[in-house]
Amino acid sequence: MKTALKTASVLTWFNIIFWGLIVALLLLGSLSSFNPLILAGVVLMSAVPLNCYAALKLHASIRRPDLPLSHQTPVGIRFVGFIALFFGISWITDGVILLKNGREIQEAINEQIAEVSKVLQQFPQFSTFKNVSEPHLAHVSGILSLFLGLCVVVNVVLNLRLLRWYYLVRKSDVS
């Protein structure tokens, strides 16, 4: 269980920092553009950092048994964890689709880049962007999406298992 706790801690800190920054930037963007649709997505996406915060409380209670676990922490790990699990599975699915259909997606991206560079040629200050091309953008995006989704899914599953283990050990100590 020490290996699971250590792996979960590393993934929890990675997810809370990375997704916390993403959520904060999206929140600032939605507030600056006054777009409530983006704000709703930000609120749902904040499930990942919230789950990580609850997991940090669980990890502290496991490491130091004298620290009691709040009655809200298991709810945060379970309920918010399933929302985060949904997002993680979505990112994994997006990554698989990007990797599987990378050639077609790459062609569409290249067409859009060509159209944007034609428009930018009209403005002399953007003349440096006229020959923009990203050779493997869809492939790299697929790998990144797959990696980030796996980090979220593995973290949520490990934290659910650690919560179950915490209650089993606590129940056996009380009995």
NORZI-V832681 format. One line per field, one symbol per residue. ss: DSSP state (2 for helix, 1 for strand, 0 for the rest). A space follows every 50 residues. Layout:
ss: ???
This chain:
ss: 02222222222222222222222222222222200222222222202222 22222222222220000000002222222222222222222222222222 02222222222222222222000222222000000022222222222222 2222222222222222222222220
